[in-house]
Amino acid sequence: MLCSTHATRLASLLAPLLGTALIVACGSNDPSSVATAPSAVEAAEAEAEPSPAPPVAGDAAMHMQRSLELEQQGDLAGSEVEAKAAIDAGGGRDAILQQAKLAILGQRYDEAATPLGTLALADPNDAAVQYDLALVRHHQGDYNRARNGYLATLRADPQYADARYNLAVLCLAHGFAEEARHHAAKFRASFPQDPRGPELELRVGGAGAAGPAEVVPAAPGAPTPSDSPQPDAPTKPTKPTKP
């Protein structure tokens, strides 16, 4: 057993080698009687402020619901704030789609294209994403990518009425009257109760005598891909020739 003098001398010899201050209890072999001073890293961690709590999934749903409500009220700026908050809270695909739709409604097509493109790469069969991305290309005057996007939408969801409607509008605006008539006929056959059908057929059949058809706006913020606006939705679509 080490006496007090020997223990003190042993500690003074070991300390420079180990780089820590040692306390050796005389007369004890209990490991708990040996302590080391806290390191600088441990001390800094102890003094650091606690990390913020991770976002709660419920918060994303709350912000998403608020965004949809504000959009319905016509407050697009407030709706965008809530959509971003939903994204920050982990809202994922639905919140990103809502934010992109608001950018489309604000005619900020380049701003909407990037997140929509990312979502489309993640899931090529997401009809709502493909539709909104095609709509962006439509307004940008990119005929090929808009047409391919609407066709991709219909492959993912053959009952996506607005994609078929906008295909007819797109083809008519770019001088492809025969294809426009084809899509107008498909629209009328697939959606016989949609009141836009007769007017669309009249426009494409009469070479636009009643004026160019209007583009259906972005899909609403509902999370299911197959959703599309009601025929009498109180929206103000934008002319495809005026992006």
C-alpha positions as CSV (number, residue, x, y, z in Angstrom):
1,M,0.0,0.0,0.0
2,L,1.3,3.4,-0.9
3,C,1.7,5.9,1.8
4,S,0.8,9.6,1.3
5,T,4.4,10.6,0.4
6,H,4.9,7.9,-2.1
7,A,1.5,8.6,-3.7
8,T,2.2,12.2,-4.1
9,R,5.6,11.5,-5.6
10,L,4.1,8.9,-8.0
11,A,1.5,11.4,-9.2
12,S,4.1,14.1,-9.8
13,L,6.0,11.7,-12.0
14,L,3.0,10.4,-14.0
15,A,1.3,13.7,-14.6
16,P,3.8,15.1,-17.2
17,L,3.6,11.8,-19.1
18,L,-0.2,11.5,-19.2
19,G,-0.9,15.1,-19.7
20,T,-3.6,15.1,-17.0
21,A,-3.7,15.8,-13.3
22,L,-4.0,12.6,-11.4
23,I,-5.4,12.1,-7.9
24,V,-4.3,8.8,-6.4
25,A,-6.1,7.8,-3.2
26,C,-3.7,6.3,-0.7
27,G,-4.8,2.9,0.6
28,S,-7.4,2.2,-2.1
29,N,-7.5,0.1,-5.3
30,D,-11.1,1.2,-6.2
31,P,-11.0,2.5,-9.8
32,S,-13.7,5.1,-8.8
33,S,-11.2,6.7,-6.6
34,V,-9.1,7.9,-9.6
35,A,-10.4,11.0,-11.3
36,T,-9.3,13.1,-14.2
37,A,-9.9,16.8,-14.9
38,P,-12.4,17.5,-17.7
39,S,-10.8,18.3,-21.1
40,A,-11.2,21.6,-22.9
41,V,-13.6,20.1,-25.4
42,E,-15.8,18.6,-22.6
43,A,-15.8,22.0,-20.8
44,A,-16.8,23.8,-24.0
45,E,-19.6,21.3,-24.7
46,A,-20.9,21.7,-21.1
47,E,-21.1,25.5,-21.6
48,A,-22.6,25.4,-25.1
49,E,-26.3,26.3,-25.5
50,P,-28.6,23.3,-26.0
51,S,-29.4,22.5,-29.7
52,P,-32.8,23.6,-31.0
53,A,-35.4,20.9,-31.0
54,P,-35.9,19.3,-34.4
55,P,-39.0,20.4,-36.4
56,V,-42.2,18.6,-35.5
57,A,-44.1,16.9,-38.3
58,G,-47.3,18.4,-37.0
59,D,-45.9,21.9,-37.5
60,A,-45.5,21.2,-41.2
61,A,-49.2,20.1,-41.5
62,M,-50.3,23.2,-39.6
63,H,-48.3,25.5,-41.9
64,M,-49.5,23.7,-45.0
65,Q,-53.1,24.0,-44.0
66,R,-52.6,27.7,-43.3
67,S,-50.9,28.2,-46.6
68,L,-53.9,26.7,-48.4
69,E,-56.3,28.8,-46.5
70,L,-54.4,32.0,-47.2
71,E,-54.3,31.1,-50.9
72,Q,-58.0,30.6,-51.0
73,Q,-58.4,34.1,-49.4
74,G,-56.2,35.6,-52.1
75,D,-53.2,36.3,-49.9
76,L,-50.6,34.7,-52.0
77,A,-47.7,36.4,-50.2
78,G,-48.9,35.1,-46.8
79,S,-49.5,31.7,-48.4
80,E,-45.9,31.6,-49.6
81,V,-44.6,32.4,-46.1
82,E,-46.6,29.5,-44.7
83,A,-45.5,27.2,-47.5
84,K,-41.8,27.9,-46.8
85,A,-42.4,27.3,-43.1
86,A,-44.0,24.0,-43.9
87,I,-40.9,23.1,-46.0
88,D,-38.6,24.1,-43.1
89,A,-40.6,21.9,-40.8
90,G,-40.1,18.9,-43.0
91,G,-43.2,19.1,-45.1
92,G,-41.5,17.5,-48.0
93,R,-43.1,16.9,-51.4
94,D,-46.5,18.5,-50.6
95,A,-45.0,21.7,-49.2
96,I,-42.5,22.0,-52.1
97,L,-45.4,21.5,-54.6
98,Q,-47.4,24.2,-52.9
99,Q,-44.5,26.7,-52.9
100,A,-43.9,26.0,-56.6
101,K,-47.6,26.4,-57.5
102,L,-47.6,29.8,-55.8
103,A,-44.5,30.8,-57.8
104,I,-46.4,29.8,-61.0
105,L,-49.4,31.8,-60.0
106,G,-47.0,34.7,-59.5
107,Q,-45.5,34.1,-63.0
108,R,-42.1,33.4,-61.5
109,Y,-41.6,30.4,-63.7
110,D,-37.9,30.0,-63.4
111,E,-38.2,29.9,-59.6
112,A,-40.7,27.1,-59.8
113,A,-38.8,25.0,-62.3
114,T,-35.9,23.9,-60.1
115,P,-37.8,22.4,-57.2
116,L,-40.3,20.8,-59.6
117,G,-37.5,19.3,-61.6
118,T,-36.0,17.8,-58.5
119,L,-39.4,16.3,-57.5
120,A,-39.9,14.9,-61.0
121,L,-36.5,13.2,-61.0
122,A,-37.3,11.6,-57.6
123,D,-40.7,10.3,-58.8
124,P,-41.4,10.4,-62.6
125,N,-44.8,9.0,-62.0
126,D,-46.0,11.9,-59.8
127,A,-48.7,13.3,-62.0
128,A,-49.2,16.6,-60.1
129,V,-45.5,17.3,-60.3
130,Q,-45.2,16.5,-64.0
131,Y,-48.3,18.6,-64.7
132,D,-46.9,21.7,-62.9
133,L,-43.5,21.3,-64.5
134,A,-45.2,21.0,-67.9
135,L,-47.2,24.1,-67.1
136,V,-44.0,26.0,-66.4
137,R,-42.5,25.0,-69.7
138,H,-45.8,25.9,-71.4
139,H,-45.6,29.5,-70.1
140,Q,-41.9,29.7,-71.0
141,G,-42.8,28.8,-74.6
142,D,-40.9,25.6,-74.6
143,Y,-43.2,23.5,-76.7
144,N,-41.3,20.2,-76.7
145,R,-40.7,20.0,-73.0
146,A,-44.3,21.2,-72.2
147,R,-45.8,18.6,-74.5
148,N,-43.6,15.8,-73.1
149,G,-44.5,16.9,-69.6
150,Y,-48.3,16.8,-70.3
151,L,-47.9,13.4,-71.9
152,A,-45.9,12.2,-68.8
153,T,-48.8,13.5,-66.6
154,L,-51.3,11.5,-68.6
155,R,-49.2,8.3,-68.5
156,A,-49.1,8.7,-64.7
157,D,-52.8,9.5,-64.4
158,P,-54.9,9.1,-67.6
159,Q,-57.7,10.9,-65.9
160,Y,-55.8,14.1,-65.4
161,A,-58.2,16.3,-67.3
162,D,-56.2,19.6,-67.2
163,A,-53.2,17.9,-68.8
164,R,-55.3,16.8,-71.8
165,Y,-57.0,20.2,-72.0
166,N,-53.6,22.0,-72.0
167,L,-52.2,19.7,-74.6
168,A,-54.9,20.8,-77.0
169,V,-54.2,24.5,-76.0
170,L,-50.5,24.0,-76.4
171,C,-50.7,22.4,-79.9
172,L,-53.1,24.9,-81.1
173,A,-50.9,27.8,-80.0
174,H,-47.9,26.4,-81.8
175,G,-49.7,25.7,-85.1
176,F,-50.3,21.9,-84.7
177,A,-54.0,22.1,-85.4
178,E,-54.5,18.4,-86.2
179,E,-52.9,17.3,-82.9
180,A,-54.9,19.9,-81.1
181,R,-58.1,18.5,-82.5
182,H,-57.0,15.0,-81.5
183,H,-56.5,16.1,-77.8
184,A,-59.7,18.1,-77.8
185,A,-61.7,15.0,-79.0
186,K,-60.0,12.9,-76.4
187,F,-60.8,15.5,-73.7
188,R,-64.5,15.5,-74.8
189,A,-64.7,11.7,-74.8
190,S,-62.9,11.2,-71.5
191,F,-64.6,14.0,-69.6
192,P,-68.1,14.3,-71.2
193,Q,-69.5,16.2,-68.2
194,D,-66.7,18.9,-68.3
195,P,-68.3,22.1,-69.6
196,R,-65.0,23.1,-71.2
197,G,-65.2,20.3,-73.8
198,P,-67.6,21.9,-76.3
199,E,-65.8,25.3,-76.2
200,L,-62.4,23.6,-76.7
201,E,-63.7,21.6,-79.7
202,L,-65.1,24.8,-81.1
203,R,-61.8,26.6,-80.7
204,V,-59.6,24.0,-82.3
205,G,-62.2,23.1,-84.9
206,G,-62.6,26.7,-86.0
207,A,-58.9,27.4,-86.1
208,G,-59.2,29.7,-83.0
209,A,-62.0,31.8,-84.4
210,A,-63.2,32.5,-80.9
211,G,-59.7,33.5,-79.7
212,P,-56.9,31.4,-78.3
213,A,-57.9,29.0,-75.5
214,E,-56.6,29.7,-72.1
215,V,-54.2,27.6,-70.1
216,V,-55.5,25.8,-67.0
217,P,-53.5,27.1,-64.0
218,A,-51.3,25.1,-61.7
219,A,-52.7,22.1,-59.8
220,P,-54.2,22.9,-56.3
221,G,-52.2,22.2,-53.2
222,A,-54.1,19.0,-52.3
223,P,-51.5,16.2,-51.8
224,T,-53.0,13.5,-54.1
225,P,-51.5,13.4,-57.6
226,S,-54.8,12.7,-59.4
227,D,-56.5,15.9,-58.1
228,S,-57.2,18.7,-60.6
229,P,-59.2,21.9,-60.4
230,Q,-62.9,21.8,-60.8
231,P,-64.2,23.1,-64.1
232,D,-65.7,26.1,-62.5
233,A,-62.8,26.9,-60.3
234,P,-62.6,30.7,-59.7
235,T,-59.1,31.1,-61.0
236,K,-57.7,33.5,-63.7
237,P,-55.6,31.5,-66.1
238,T,-52.9,33.1,-68.1
239,K,-52.6,33.2,-71.9
240,P,-50.0,30.7,-73.1
241,T,-48.6,33.3,-75.5
242,K,-47.9,35.7,-72.8
243,P,-45.5,34.1,-70.3
